[in-house]
Amino acid sequence: MIDDGQSMIEWLRKESGEPTIDLAGRAVPIELNRHPRAKRLTLRLAPDGSSVRITLPRWCPTGDALRFAAIRRHWLEAQLDRIPATEDPVARGTLRFRGEMVEIVWEQSAPRRAKMIDRKLHVGGPRDTLAKRLQRWLEAEALQMMELDLAHACRVAGIAVPQVRLTRAKRRWGSCSSGGTVRVNWRLVQAPDHVRRSVVAHETAHLVHFDHSADFHALLEKIFGGPLAEADRWLREHGRTLYADFG
């Protein structure tokens, strides 16, 4: 138990030494990210509630970051409570796709491969494997769209188009490696198009500027060419709903 106002939480240590915070009776890992340009502590909950992320200046003591999380415990619990419960799209009869709820039309005798007809998703085959096949369809659609998004973004940025891969990460929407591979969360295919494109644009800008400098933001705005604040706000307010299906 930690003193000085931290008696409300219990810090547990895994074998790796990773700190955790008790949120509503659940031990949630804390990820500390020391950023060279950070001037203050910032804290947020991962979209699926799997971790608490704290960004801190390099000079900031770890203890201060943990105390910061302790003080914000009730806020974190409120955020955790807002994460939607896992749902079954098959039982619900609808699928989240490009910012809308699309009706699932299932007939066992119909082709197993899903097909969009008149804004309805028609699919057949065994019902007990339907959820897995719907997810595979979403992932295939996601890859196709993100390849087009990336090609456009790289054309605007004036760089070669790298490989894009889907990720099933539960803690981030996108990333890019020093080798140039761009990874984007497949669940973004459920979001409105401009939200998905904003994440692809963000990672494309990182291919040129591997930081969050003024040059990075200028390039990001050029690539996206739209209201970035609106896309960011959508992810903050609704991003967690993308984890409700196919938990």
The 8 nearest C-alpha neighbors of each residue, nearest first, counted from 0:
[[1, 9, 6, 10, 2, 8, 5, 7],
 [0, 2, 5, 6, 3, 9, 10, 8],
 [1, 3, 5, 6, 4, 0, 7, 66],
 [4, 2, 5, 1, 6, 66, 7, 0],
 [3, 5, 6, 2, 7, 70, 1, 69],
 [4, 6, 1, 7, 2, 3, 8, 69],
 [5, 7, 8, 1, 4, 2, 0, 9],
 [8, 6, 5, 9, 4, 69, 0, 1],
 [9, 7, 6, 5, 21, 20, 10, 69],
 [8, 10, 0, 11, 21, 20, 7, 1],
 [9, 11, 19, 20, 18, 8, 0, 12],
 [10, 12, 19, 18, 9, 13, 20, 26],
 [13, 11, 16, 18, 17, 14, 10, 19],
 [12, 14, 16, 15, 17, 11, 18, 19],
 [13, 15, 16, 12, 17, 11, 18, 19],
 [14, 16, 13, 17, 12, 18, 11, 28],
 [15, 17, 13, 12, 14, 18, 11, 19],
 [16, 18, 15, 12, 13, 19, 28, 29],
 [19, 17, 12, 29, 11, 28, 10, 16],
 [20, 18, 28, 27, 29, 11, 10, 26],
 [19, 21, 27, 26, 10, 22, 8, 28],
 [20, 22, 26, 25, 24, 8, 27, 9],
 [23, 21, 25, 24, 76, 20, 26, 27],
 [24, 22, 25, 76, 21, 26, 79, 80],
 [25, 23, 22, 21, 26, 27, 20, 76],
 [24, 26, 22, 21, 23, 27, 20, 19],
 [25, 27, 21, 20, 19, 22, 28, 24],
 [26, 28, 19, 20, 50, 25, 21, 49],
 [29, 27, 19, 50, 18, 51, 20, 30],
 [28, 30, 51, 19, 18, 50, 52, 31],
 [31, 29, 52, 51, 53, 32, 28, 50],
 [32, 30, 53, 54, 52, 33, 29, 55],
 [31, 33, 54, 34, 53, 55, 30, 52],
 [34, 32, 55, 57, 56, 54, 31, 35],
 [33, 35, 37, 36, 56, 32, 55, 57],
 [36, 34, 37, 57, 56, 33, 38, 55],
 [37, 35, 34, 38, 56, 211, 57, 212],
 [36, 38, 56, 34, 35, 39, 55, 54],
 [39, 37, 56, 36, 40, 55, 35, 34],
 [40, 38, 37, 55, 56, 41, 54, 59],
 [39, 41, 55, 54, 42, 53, 56, 64],
 [42, 40, 54, 53, 39, 55, 43, 52],
 [41, 43, 53, 52, 54, 40, 44, 51],
 [44, 42, 52, 51, 45, 53, 41, 75],
 [43, 45, 51, 48, 50, 52, 46, 75],
 [44, 46, 48, 170, 50, 47, 49, 51],
 [47, 45, 239, 48, 170, 44, 238, 169],
 [46, 48, 45, 49, 169, 239, 242, 82],
 [49, 47, 45, 46, 50, 44, 79, 82],
 [48, 50, 47, 45, 27, 170, 28, 51],
 [51, 49, 28, 45, 27, 48, 29, 44],
 [50, 52, 44, 29, 43, 30, 45, 28],
 [53, 51, 30, 43, 42, 29, 44, 31],
 [52, 54, 42, 31, 41, 32, 30, 55],
 [55, 53, 32, 41, 40, 33, 31, 42],
 [54, 56, 40, 33, 37, 39, 34, 32],
 [57, 55, 37, 59, 58, 33, 34, 38],
 [56, 58, 33, 59, 35, 34, 55, 37],
 [57, 59, 56, 60, 55, 33, 35, 61],
 [58, 60, 56, 57, 55, 61, 63, 64],
 [61, 59, 62, 63, 58, 64, 57, 55],
 [62, 60, 64, 63, 65, 59, 31, 66],
 [61, 63, 65, 60, 64, 66, 59, 67],
 [64, 62, 66, 61, 60, 65, 67, 59],
 [63, 65, 67, 61, 62, 66, 68, 60],
 [66, 64, 62, 68, 67, 63, 69, 61],
 [65, 67, 69, 63, 68, 64, 62, 70],
 [66, 68, 64, 70, 65, 69, 63, 71],
 [69, 67, 71, 65, 66, 70, 72, 64],
 [70, 68, 66, 72, 71, 67, 5, 65],
 [69, 71, 67, 68, 72, 66, 5, 4],
 [72, 70, 68, 74, 69, 73, 75, 67],
 [71, 73, 75, 69, 74, 70, 68, 76],
 [74, 72, 76, 75, 71, 77, 70, 22],
 [73, 75, 77, 71, 72, 76, 78, 79],
 [74, 76, 78, 72, 77, 73, 79, 71],
 [77, 75, 79, 73, 78, 74, 22, 80],
 [76, 78, 80, 74, 75, 79, 73, 81],
 [77, 79, 75, 81, 76, 80, 74, 82],
 [80, 78, 76, 81, 77, 82, 48, 75],
 [79, 81, 77, 78, 82, 76, 83, 75],
 [82, 80, 78, 79, 83, 77, 239, 76],
 [81, 83, 80, 79, 239, 84, 47, 78],
 [84, 82, 243, 81, 240, 85, 239, 80],
 [83, 85, 243, 86, 82, 240, 242, 244],
 [84, 86, 243, 244, 246, 83, 87, 242],
 [87, 85, 244, 243, 88, 84, 245, 246],
 [86, 88, 90, 89, 244, 91, 85, 245],
 [89, 87, 91, 90, 93, 92, 94, 86],
 [88, 90, 92, 91, 87, 130, 93, 129],
 [89, 91, 87, 92, 88, 93, 86, 130],
 [92, 90, 88, 89, 93, 87, 86, 94],
 [91, 93, 89, 103, 90, 88, 102, 94],
 [94, 92, 102, 103, 101, 91, 88, 100],
 [93, 95, 101, 100, 88, 96, 102, 103],
 [94, 96, 100, 189, 99, 101, 98, 93],
 [95, 97, 189, 99, 98, 94, 188, 100],
 [98, 96, 191, 189, 190, 188, 99, 192],
 [97, 99, 191, 190, 96, 189, 95, 100],
 [100, 98, 96, 97, 95, 101, 189, 191],
 [99, 101, 95, 94, 93, 96, 102, 98],
 [102, 100, 94, 93, 119, 99, 95, 103],
 [101, 103, 93, 119, 92, 120, 104, 94],
 [104, 102, 120, 93, 92, 105, 121, 119],
 [103, 105, 121, 120, 122, 102, 119, 106],
 [106, 104, 122, 123, 121, 103, 107, 109],
 [107, 105, 123, 109, 108, 122, 104, 124],
 [106, 108, 123, 124, 109, 125, 105, 126],
 [107, 109, 106, 123, 124, 110, 111, 125],
 [108, 110, 123, 106, 107, 122, 111, 124],
 [111, 109, 123, 112, 122, 124, 108, 113],
 [112, 110, 123, 124, 122, 113, 109, 125],
 [111, 113, 110, 122, 114, 123, 132, 136],
 [114, 112, 122, 121, 111, 120, 136, 115],
 [113, 115, 121, 120, 116, 112, 122, 119],
 [114, 116, 120, 119, 118, 121, 117, 113],
 [117, 115, 119, 118, 120, 114, 121, 113],
 [116, 118, 119, 115, 120, 121, 114, 101],
 [119, 117, 116, 115, 101, 120, 102, 121],
 [120, 118, 102, 116, 117, 115, 101, 103],
 [119, 121, 115, 103, 114, 104, 102, 116],
 [122, 120, 104, 114, 113, 105, 115, 103],
 [121, 123, 113, 105, 111, 112, 110, 109],
 [124, 122, 109, 111, 107, 106, 110, 105],
 [123, 125, 111, 107, 126, 108, 110, 109],
 [126, 124, 127, 128, 107, 129, 123, 111],
 [125, 127, 129, 128, 124, 107, 123, 130],
 [126, 128, 125, 129, 130, 131, 124, 89],
 [129, 127, 126, 131, 130, 125, 132, 124],
 [128, 130, 126, 132, 131, 127, 133, 125],
 [131, 129, 133, 132, 128, 134, 89, 88],
 [132, 130, 134, 133, 129, 128, 135, 245],
 [131, 133, 135, 129, 134, 130, 136, 128],
 [134, 132, 136, 130, 135, 131, 129, 137],
 [133, 135, 137, 131, 136, 132, 138, 130],
 [134, 136, 132, 138, 133, 137, 139, 131],
 [137, 135, 133, 139, 134, 138, 132, 140],
 [136, 138, 134, 140, 135, 139, 141, 133],
 [139, 137, 141, 135, 140, 136, 185, 134],
 [138, 140, 136, 142, 141, 137, 135, 143],
 [141, 139, 137, 143, 138, 142, 144, 136],
 [140, 142, 138, 188, 144, 139, 143, 185],
 [143, 141, 145, 139, 144, 140, 146, 138],
 [142, 144, 140, 146, 141, 145, 139, 147],
 [145, 143, 147, 141, 146, 142, 148, 140],
 [144, 146, 148, 142, 147, 143, 149, 141],
 [145, 147, 149, 143, 148, 144, 142, 150],
 [146, 148, 150, 144, 145, 149, 151, 143],
 [149, 147, 145, 151, 146, 150, 144, 152],
 [148, 150, 152, 146, 151, 147, 145, 153],
 [149, 151, 147, 153, 152, 148, 160, 146],
 [152, 150, 154, 148, 149, 153, 147, 155],
 [153, 151, 149, 155, 154, 150, 222, 200],
 [154, 152, 156, 158, 150, 155, 151, 160],
 [153, 155, 157, 151, 152, 156, 150, 158],
 [156, 154, 152, 153, 157, 222, 151, 221],
 [157, 155, 153, 154, 158, 152, 222, 218],
 [156, 158, 154, 155, 153, 159, 152, 160],
 [159, 157, 153, 156, 154, 160, 155, 207],
 [160, 158, 161, 153, 157, 154, 150, 156],
 [159, 161, 153, 150, 158, 162, 149, 154],
 [162, 160, 180, 179, 159, 163, 181, 149],
 [161, 163, 180, 181, 164, 160, 179, 146],
 [164, 162, 181, 182, 180, 161, 146, 165],
 [165, 163, 182, 181, 166, 183, 162, 142],
 [166, 164, 183, 185, 182, 184, 142, 167],
 [165, 167, 184, 168, 183, 182, 185, 164],
 [166, 168, 184, 169, 185, 165, 186, 183],
 [169, 167, 166, 170, 171, 184, 172, 173],
 [168, 170, 47, 171, 167, 46, 49, 45],
 [171, 169, 45, 168, 46, 47, 172, 49],
 [172, 170, 173, 169, 168, 184, 45, 46],
 [173, 171, 184, 183, 198, 170, 174, 168],
 [174, 172, 183, 182, 171, 184, 198, 202],
 [173, 175, 182, 181, 202, 183, 176, 172],
 [176, 174, 181, 180, 182, 202, 179, 177],
 [175, 177, 178, 179, 180, 181, 174, 206],
 [176, 178, 179, 175, 180, 206, 209, 205],
 [179, 177, 176, 180, 175, 206, 181, 161],
 [178, 180, 176, 177, 161, 175, 181, 206],
 [181, 179, 162, 176, 175, 161, 178, 163],
 [182, 180, 175, 163, 174, 164, 162, 179],
 [183, 181, 164, 174, 173, 165, 163, 175],
 [184, 182, 173, 165, 166, 172, 185, 164],
 [183, 185, 166, 172, 186, 165, 167, 173],
 [184, 186, 187, 165, 141, 138, 166, 188],
 [187, 185, 188, 184, 189, 241, 242, 190],
 [186, 188, 190, 189, 185, 195, 184, 241],
 [189, 187, 141, 186, 190, 97, 185, 96],
 [188, 190, 96, 97, 95, 187, 186, 98],
 [191, 189, 98, 97, 187, 188, 194, 192],
 [192, 190, 98, 97, 194, 193, 195, 189],
 [191, 193, 195, 194, 97, 196, 190, 98],
 [192, 194, 196, 195, 191, 197, 230, 190],
 [195, 193, 230, 197, 192, 196, 191, 190],
 [196, 194, 192, 187, 197, 198, 193, 190],
 [195, 197, 193, 199, 198, 194, 200, 148],
 [198, 196, 200, 194, 195, 199, 193, 201],
 [197, 199, 201, 200, 196, 195, 202, 173],
 [198, 200, 196, 202, 201, 197, 203, 149],
 [201, 199, 203, 197, 198, 202, 223, 152],
 [200, 202, 198, 204, 199, 203, 219, 197],
 [201, 203, 205, 199, 204, 200, 175, 174],
 [204, 202, 200, 206, 205, 201, 199, 152],
 [203, 205, 201, 206, 202, 219, 207, 218],
 [206, 204, 209, 208, 202, 207, 203, 201],
 [205, 207, 203, 204, 208, 209, 179, 202],
 [208, 206, 205, 204, 209, 203, 215, 156],
 [209, 207, 205, 215, 210, 206, 204, 214],
 [208, 210, 205, 206, 207, 211, 215, 204],
 [211, 209, 208, 212, 205, 215, 207, 214],
 [212, 210, 215, 216, 213, 209, 208, 214],
 [211, 213, 215, 214, 210, 216, 208, 209],
 [212, 214, 216, 215, 217, 211, 218, 210],
 [215, 213, 217, 212, 216, 218, 208, 211],
 [214, 216, 212, 218, 213, 208, 217, 211],
 [215, 217, 219, 213, 218, 214, 220, 212],
 [218, 216, 214, 220, 219, 215, 213, 221],
 [219, 217, 221, 215, 216, 220, 204, 222],
 [220, 218, 216, 222, 221, 204, 217, 201],
 [219, 221, 223, 217, 218, 222, 224, 216],
 [220, 222, 218, 224, 219, 223, 217, 155],
 [223, 221, 219, 220, 152, 224, 155, 200],
 [224, 222, 220, 225, 221, 200, 219, 197],
 [223, 225, 221, 220, 222, 226, 219, 227],
 [224, 226, 223, 227, 220, 193, 221, 197],
 [227, 225, 229, 228, 230, 224, 223, 220],
 [226, 228, 230, 229, 225, 231, 197, 220],
 [229, 227, 231, 226, 230, 232, 233, 225],
 [228, 230, 232, 227, 226, 231, 233, 194],
 [231, 229, 194, 233, 227, 232, 228, 234],
 [232, 230, 228, 234, 233, 229, 227, 235],
 [231, 233, 229, 235, 230, 234, 228, 236],
 [234, 232, 230, 236, 231, 235, 237, 229],
 [233, 235, 238, 231, 237, 232, 236, 230],
 [234, 236, 232, 233, 238, 237, 231, 239],
 [237, 235, 233, 234, 232, 238, 239, 231],
 [236, 238, 234, 239, 233, 240, 235, 241],
 [239, 237, 234, 240, 241, 235, 236, 46],
 [240, 238, 46, 241, 237, 242, 82, 47],
 [239, 241, 243, 242, 238, 237, 83, 82],
 [242, 240, 239, 243, 238, 186, 189, 244],
 [241, 243, 240, 244, 239, 246, 47, 245],
 [242, 244, 85, 240, 86, 241, 83, 84],
 [245, 243, 86, 246, 242, 85, 87, 88],
 [244, 246, 243, 87, 134, 242, 130, 86],
 [245, 244, 85, 243, 242, 86, 87, 84]]
